[in-house]
Amino acid sequence: MSEIFVIVEHRLNEIRDITFEMLWKACELAQTHSHTVTAILLGHEANSLAQQISDRADKILLSDDERFKNFNAGAYKEVIAGLIKESNPILTLIGNTAWGMELAPCLAVSMGYPLATDCTDIAFQDGKLVAERQMYDGKIFSRVSFTDSPGYILSVRSGVFAKDPLGDRKAEIVKRDSPPEQAPSKKEFVEYVETAAGEVDIGQAELLVSVGRGIGEEENIAMVRELAEALGGIVSCSRPIVDKNWLPKYLQVGTSGKSVSPKVYLAVGISGAFQHMAGISGAGTVIAINKDPKAPIFRGADYGIVDDLFKIVPVLKQKAQEVRKK
Amino acid sequence: MDIVVCVKRVPLTEEVDLMIDAQKKGIKKDQLAFVLNDWDNYAIEEAVLIKEKHGGTVTAVTVGNEDDEEVLRRCLAMGADRAIRVEAGDMSRFDSYGIAKILSRVVKDQPYDLVFTGVLANDDYHSMVGMMMAEELGVNHVNMVIGIEVEDGRLRTTSELEGGLGEVSLIELPALLAIQTGINEPRYVSILGIRKAAKKELKVMDLSELGLSDEELAPRVLIEEVYLPPETEGAQILSGDPDTIAATVVDILTKKGVMG
């Protein structure tokens, strides 16, 4: 029997969903393998945060300190490494988020533990830890194992595990003094800024006509605009279009852009990276046009059109214009 | 400001039917085209932009075989001053930590104020080499960087968080930054540009020069098996000529009540 550590991610006084998802998976593993679940919560005036997860762990180690008011990977690493050395958990789970992606590798190197990132499933098979993950933009899956180690660190993909409590647990909240800072932090939090504010709120649209990398050239965006207009929908896009500066950030659907929930989402030339799919989980019906039959978008769509978008879009536009005239 | 940028050559896999190799440890790569990893393209551009504004040097580093020099030449054409390739033989014997150690050892001996990596490489999707290097080198680090301003020997960085939120930080040098796509608009590189850059220094180092033992480089993460995603129910595929397909789509949209 050992412990499973879950590093609690919170922002602006809210527990982030990834934390609930990791706790669900940790509880499932704990049930099957007689481990216990310990949530590691670093925060400032974080009692109310601890209460929100108290039915999902056996223990909460709460380190309350003003320097944890905002996330700082260096400070987190220092404190968590100390807790790992003390309790020797077999497994430490961290979210594969902007913050977790910074913390997990630093912690793994500092502890000398193996690390697998962005895991979509985790299991102990015959006592050996195995993890499932994806490569090549979700076109290839892989199963990884690890060399023997006193502990392992895995980062977990958002949205793959349930958010609900699992089983009947009542966490004991243990306050821990945070160790004195070794050296003054050389990274200083300044502020949060909105990076996706704009005049159109795609989160409110009923029909989104969304364009991705398959559109090829900037001048072809016009074709998608015309289609959206003909259908009475609003244009949105996937990340590569914003990266190329072809459309503004406020039209971007996905983890780093907006989550949308239209009645219908028409994806034009979008491959369907998981960060994009996470943003359309609230969509009613998803229709995807892509010439690659292996594009991950077809795994999450209701209807698929495996064809050249340049053949389909003009005909669809014309058909829509005809129907709407009537 | 001296900047070292760590880059990787990756296969182009979009709209390509990928096949698993015989050992089920990777994909068949012999028919694939290779490019500079997208994230690294933004990283090298950002380094060159900073150099153009504030002076200094840009060095591009990769671990790989002779074919991988192709991406270093591209970096030189984009404005890097010099490039280093570490010849490490069979790359499949390393995990990301091994690569991070090799790169850290190379970087440590270069003059640097900043080290850039891409946030991730779109082959293995590990997203860990950069931050492992930061820990190995013992320098400050920022992830998901979408904005950099140089301020009195410090940096003001903006990181991309989830949900359209950015995090602004002040950070002291030296530092390692993992660069996110979209931070800039990488310049176009012509064949002529690459030819001109052939005059620039491209140094080849052998792994044995770095003094890392086999034990230090032994992988901790082992690929058991790679496989194609299981066939799922997935989408109902609409087939027929474009007219038939368009009529079906309009029909679906009408039924869902989204067509005025």
HADDOCK unambig.tbl for C-alpha pairs under 7 A between the chains (distance, minus, plus):
assign (segid A and resid 98 and name CA) (segid B and resid 143 and name CA) 6.90 0.50 0.50
assign (segid A and resid 98 and name CA) (segid B and resid 144 and name CA) 6.53 0.50 0.50
assign (segid A and resid 98 and name CA) (segid B and resid 161 and name CA) 5.58 0.50 0.50
assign (segid A and resid 102 and name CA) (segid B and resid 131 and name CA) 6.01 0.50 0.50
assign (segid A and resid 102 and name CA) (segid B and resid 143 and name CA) 5.85 0.50 0.50
assign (segid A and resid 105 and name CA) (segid B and resid 128 and name CA) 5.58 0.50 0.50
assign (segid A and resid 105 and name CA) (segid B and resid 131 and name CA) 5.65 0.50 0.50
assign (segid A and resid 105 and name CA) (segid B and resid 132 and name CA) 5.14 0.50 0.50
assign (segid A and resid 106 and name CA) (segid B and resid 131 and name CA) 5.88 0.50 0.50
assign (segid A and resid 106 and name CA) (segid B and resid 132 and name CA) 5.46 0.50 0.50
assign (segid A and resid 106 and name CA) (segid B and resid 135 and name CA) 5.38 0.50 0.50
assign (segid A and resid 109 and name CA) (segid B and resid 132 and name CA) 6.24 0.50 0.50
assign (segid A and resid 109 and name CA) (segid B and resid 135 and name CA) 6.68 0.50 0.50
assign (segid A and resid 114 and name CA) (segid B and resid 220 and name CA) 5.34 0.50 0.50
assign (segid A and resid 114 and name CA) (segid B and resid 221 and name CA) 6.22 0.50 0.50
assign (segid A and resid 117 and name CA) (segid B and resid 126 and name CA) 5.86 0.50 0.50
assign (segid A and resid 135 and name CA) (segid B and resid 123 and name CA) 5.93 0.50 0.50
assign (segid A and resid 135 and name CA) (segid B and resid 124 and name CA) 4.88 0.50 0.50
assign (segid A and resid 135 and name CA) (segid B and resid 125 and name CA) 5.54 0.50 0.50
assign (segid A and resid 136 and name CA) (segid B and resid 13 and name CA) 6.87 0.50 0.50
assign (segid A and resid 136 and name CA) (segid B and resid 122 and name CA) 5.71 0.50 0.50
assign (segid A and resid 136 and name CA) (segid B and resid 123 and name CA) 4.72 0.50 0.50
assign (segid A and resid 136 and name CA) (segid B and resid 124 and name CA) 6.30 0.50 0.50
assign (segid A and resid 136 and name CA) (segid B and resid 125 and name CA) 6.96 0.50 0.50
assign (segid A and resid 137 and name CA) (segid B and resid 122 and name CA) 6.56 0.50 0.50
assign (segid A and resid 139 and name CA) (segid B and resid 228 and name CA) 6.87 0.50 0.50
assign (segid A and resid 139 and name CA) (segid B and resid 229 and name CA) 6.74 0.50 0.50
assign (segid A and resid 140 and name CA) (segid B and resid 226 and name CA) 6.79 0.50 0.50
assign (segid A and resid 140 and name CA) (segid B and resid 227 and name CA) 5.96 0.50 0.50
assign (segid A and resid 140 and name CA) (segid B and resid 228 and name CA) 5.08 0.50 0.50
assign (segid A and resid 140 and name CA) (segid B and resid 229 and name CA) 6.11 0.50 0.50
assign (segid A and resid 141 and name CA) (segid B and resid 226 and name CA) 5.64 0.50 0.50
assign (segid A and resid 141 and name CA) (segid B and resid 227 and name CA) 5.29 0.50 0.50
assign (segid A and resid 141 and name CA) (segid B and resid 228 and name CA) 5.94 0.50 0.50
assign (segid A and resid 141 and name CA) (segid B and resid 229 and name CA) 5.89 0.50 0.50
assign (segid A and resid 142 and name CA) (segid B and resid 225 and name CA) 5.69 0.50 0.50
assign (segid A and resid 142 and name CA) (segid B and resid 226 and name CA) 4.12 0.50 0.50
assign (segid A and resid 142 and name CA) (segid B and resid 227 and name CA) 6.08 0.50 0.50
assign (segid A and resid 143 and name CA) (segid B and resid 223 and name CA) 6.17 0.50 0.50
assign (segid A and resid 143 and name CA) (segid B and resid 224 and name CA) 5.47 0.50 0.50
assign (segid A and resid 143 and name CA) (segid B and resid 225 and name CA) 5.39 0.50 0.50
assign (segid A and resid 143 and name CA) (segid B and resid 226 and name CA) 6.35 0.50 0.50
assign (segid A and resid 144 and name CA) (segid B and resid 221 and name CA) 6.67 0.50 0.50
assign (segid A and resid 144 and name CA) (segid B and resid 222 and name CA) 5.47 0.50 0.50
assign (segid A and resid 144 and name CA) (segid B and resid 223 and name CA) 4.48 0.50 0.50
assign (segid A and resid 144 and name CA) (segid B and resid 224 and name CA) 5.12 0.50 0.50
assign (segid A and resid 145 and name CA) (segid B and resid 221 and name CA) 5.99 0.50 0.50
assign (segid A and resid 145 and name CA) (segid B and resid 222 and name CA) 5.19 0.50 0.50
assign (segid A and resid 145 and name CA) (segid B and resid 223 and name CA) 6.43 0.50 0.50
assign (segid A and resid 145 and name CA) (segid B and resid 224 and name CA) 6.33 0.50 0.50
assign (segid A and resid 146 and name CA) (segid B and resid 220 and name CA) 5.51 0.50 0.50
assign (segid A and resid 146 and name CA) (segid B and resid 221 and name CA) 4.60 0.50 0.50
assign (segid A and resid 146 and name CA) (segid B and resid 222 and name CA) 5.63 0.50 0.50
assign (segid A and resid 147 and name CA) (segid B and resid 220 and name CA) 5.05 0.50 0.50
assign (segid A and resid 147 and name CA) (segid B and resid 221 and name CA) 6.53 0.50 0.50
assign (segid A and resid 186 and name CA) (segid B and resid 140 and name CA) 6.83 0.50 0.50
assign (segid A and resid 186 and name CA) (segid B and resid 171 and name CA) 5.82 0.50 0.50
assign (segid A and resid 186 and name CA) (segid B and resid 172 and name CA) 5.65 0.50 0.50
assign (segid A and resid 187 and name CA) (segid B and resid 169 and name CA) 6.61 0.50 0.50
assign (segid A and resid 187 and name CA) (segid B and resid 170 and name CA) 5.72 0.50 0.50
assign (segid A and resid 187 and name CA) (segid B and resid 171 and name CA) 4.51 0.50 0.50
assign (segid A and resid 187 and name CA) (segid B and resid 172 and name CA) 6.73 0.50 0.50
assign (segid A and resid 188 and name CA) (segid B and resid 169 and name CA) 5.42 0.50 0.50
assign (segid A and resid 188 and name CA) (segid B and resid 170 and name CA) 5.05 0.50 0.50
assign (segid A and resid 188 and name CA) (segid B and resid 171 and name CA) 6.35 0.50 0.50
assign (segid A and resid 189 and name CA) (segid B and resid 168 and name CA) 6.43 0.50 0.50
assign (segid A and resid 189 and name CA) (segid B and resid 169 and name CA) 4.65 0.50 0.50
assign (segid A and resid 189 and name CA) (segid B and resid 170 and name CA) 6.60 0.50 0.50
assign (segid A and resid 190 and name CA) (segid B and resid 168 and name CA) 5.28 0.50 0.50
assign (segid A and resid 190 and name CA) (segid B and resid 169 and name CA) 5.09 0.50 0.50
assign (segid A and resid 190 and name CA) (segid B and resid 170 and name CA) 6.79 0.50 0.50
assign (segid A and resid 191 and name CA) (segid B and resid 167 and name CA) 6.00 0.50 0.50
assign (segid A and resid 191 and name CA) (segid B and resid 168 and name CA) 5.27 0.50 0.50
assign (segid A and resid 192 and name CA) (segid B and resid 165 and name CA) 6.67 0.50 0.50
assign (segid A and resid 192 and name CA) (segid B and resid 166 and name CA) 5.52 0.50 0.50
assign (segid A and resid 192 and name CA) (segid B and resid 167 and name CA) 4.62 0.50 0.50
assign (segid A and resid 192 and name CA) (segid B and resid 168 and name CA) 6.11 0.50 0.50
assign (segid A and resid 193 and name CA) (segid B and resid 165 and name CA) 5.86 0.50 0.50
assign (segid A and resid 193 and name CA) (segid B and resid 166 and name CA) 4.91 0.50 0.50
assign (segid A and resid 193 and name CA) (segid B and resid 167 and name CA) 6.27 0.50 0.50
assign (segid A and resid 194 and name CA) (segid B and resid 164 and name CA) 6.11 0.50 0.50
assign (segid A and resid 194 and name CA) (segid B and resid 165 and name CA) 4.94 0.50 0.50
assign (segid A and resid 194 and name CA) (segid B and resid 166 and name CA) 6.00 0.50 0.50
assign (segid A and resid 195 and name CA) (segid B and resid 164 and name CA) 5.25 0.50 0.50
assign (segid A and resid 195 and name CA) (segid B and resid 165 and name CA) 5.61 0.50 0.50
assign (segid A and resid 195 and name CA) (segid B and resid 166 and name CA) 5.88 0.50 0.50
assign (segid A and resid 196 and name CA) (segid B and resid 164 and name CA) 4.98 0.50 0.50
assign (segid A and resid 206 and name CA) (segid B and resid 258 and name CA) 6.52 0.50 0.50
assign (segid A and resid 207 and name CA) (segid B and resid 258 and name CA) 6.17 0.50 0.50
assign (segid A and resid 231 and name CA) (segid B and resid 259 and name CA) 6.07 0.50 0.50
assign (segid A and resid 232 and name CA) (segid B and resid 259 and name CA) 6.18 0.50 0.50
assign (segid A and resid 232 and name CA) (segid B and resid 260 and name CA) 6.44 0.50 0.50
assign (segid A and resid 242 and name CA) (segid B and resid 182 and name CA) 6.99 0.50 0.50
assign (segid A and resid 243 and name CA) (segid B and resid 181 and name CA) 6.11 0.50 0.50
assign (segid A and resid 243 and name CA) (segid B and resid 182 and name CA) 3.81 0.50 0.50
assign (segid A and resid 244 and name CA) (segid B and resid 182 and name CA) 6.60 0.50 0.50
assign (segid A and resid 244 and name CA) (segid B and resid 185 and name CA) 6.71 0.50 0.50
assign (segid A and resid 255 and name CA) (segid B and resid 162 and name CA) 5.56 0.50 0.50
assign (segid A and resid 255 and name CA) (segid B and resid 163 and name CA) 5.87 0.50 0.50
assign (segid A and resid 256 and name CA) (segid B and resid 161 and name CA) 6.51 0.50 0.50
assign (segid A and resid 256 and name CA) (segid B and resid 162 and name CA) 4.53 0.50 0.50
assign (segid A and resid 256 and name CA) (segid B and resid 163 and name CA) 4.98 0.50 0.50
assign (segid A and resid 256 and name CA) (segid B and resid 164 and name CA) 5.38 0.50 0.50
assign (segid A and resid 257 and name CA) (segid B and resid 163 and name CA) 5.36 0.50 0.50
assign (segid A and resid 257 and name CA) (segid B and resid 164 and name CA) 4.89 0.50 0.50
assign (segid A and resid 258 and name CA) (segid B and resid 163 and name CA) 5.86 0.50 0.50
assign (segid A and resid 258 and name CA) (segid B and resid 164 and name CA) 6.68 0.50 0.50
assign (segid A and resid 292 and name CA) (segid B and resid 15 and name CA) 5.08 0.50 0.50
assign (segid A and resid 298 and name CA) (segid B and resid 234 and name CA) 5.84 0.50 0.50
assign (segid A and resid 298 and name CA) (segid B and resid 235 and name CA) 5.36 0.50 0.50
assign (segid A and resid 299 and name CA) (segid B and resid 232 and name CA) 6.83 0.50 0.50
assign (segid A and resid 299 and name CA) (segid B and resid 234 and name CA) 4.27 0.50 0.50
assign (segid A and resid 299 and name CA) (segid B and resid 235 and name CA) 6.19 0.50 0.50
assign (segid A and resid 300 and name CA) (segid B and resid 234 and name CA) 6.07 0.50 0.50
assign (segid A and resid 300 and name CA) (segid B and resid 235 and name CA) 6.88 0.50 0.50
assign (segid A and resid 301 and name CA) (segid B and resid 234 and name CA) 6.43 0.50 0.50
assign (segid A and resid 301 and name CA) (segid B and resid 235 and name CA) 4.97 0.50 0.50
assign (segid A and resid 302 and name CA) (segid B and resid 234 and name CA) 6.92 0.50 0.50
assign (segid A and resid 302 and name CA) (segid B and resid 235 and name CA) 4.49 0.50 0.50
assign (segid A and resid 302 and name CA) (segid B and resid 236 and name CA) 5.99 0.50 0.50
assign (segid A and resid 303 and name CA) (segid B and resid 235 and name CA) 4.71 0.50 0.50
assign (segid A and resid 303 and name CA) (segid B and resid 236 and name CA) 4.67 0.50 0.50
assign (segid A and resid 303 and name CA) (segid B and resid 237 and name CA) 5.71 0.50 0.50
assign (segid A and resid 303 and name CA) (segid B and resid 238 and name CA) 6.70 0.50 0.50
assign (segid A and resid 304 and name CA) (segid B and resid 235 and name CA) 5.33 0.50 0.50
assign (segid A and resid 304 and name CA) (segid B and resid 236 and name CA) 5.83 0.50 0.50
assign (segid A and resid 304 and name CA) (segid B and resid 237 and name CA) 4.51 0.50 0.50
assign (segid A and resid 304 and name CA) (segid B and resid 238 and name CA) 5.93 0.50 0.50
assign (segid A and resid 305 and name CA) (segid B and resid 237 and name CA) 5.81 0.50 0.50
assign (segid A and resid 305 and name CA) (segid B and resid 238 and name CA) 5.39 0.50 0.50
assign (segid A and resid 305 and name CA) (segid B and resid 239 and name CA) 6.86 0.50 0.50
assign (segid A and resid 311 and name CA) (segid B and resid 242 and name CA) 6.78 0.50 0.50
assign (segid A and resid 312 and name CA) (segid B and resid 242 and name CA) 5.43 0.50 0.50
assign (segid A and resid 315 and name CA) (segid B and resid 242 and name CA) 6.52 0.50 0.50
assign (segid A and resid 315 and name CA) (segid B and resid 243 and name CA) 6.43 0.50 0.50
assign (segid A and resid 315 and name CA) (segid B and resid 246 and name CA) 6.39 0.50 0.50
assign (segid A and resid 316 and name CA) (segid B and resid 246 and name CA) 4.65 0.50 0.50
assign (segid A and resid 319 and name CA) (segid B and resid 246 and name CA) 6.57 0.50 0.50
assign (segid A and resid 319 and name CA) (segid B and resid 247 and name CA) 6.78 0.50 0.50
assign (segid A and resid 320 and name CA) (segid B and resid 250 and name CA) 6.44 0.50 0.50
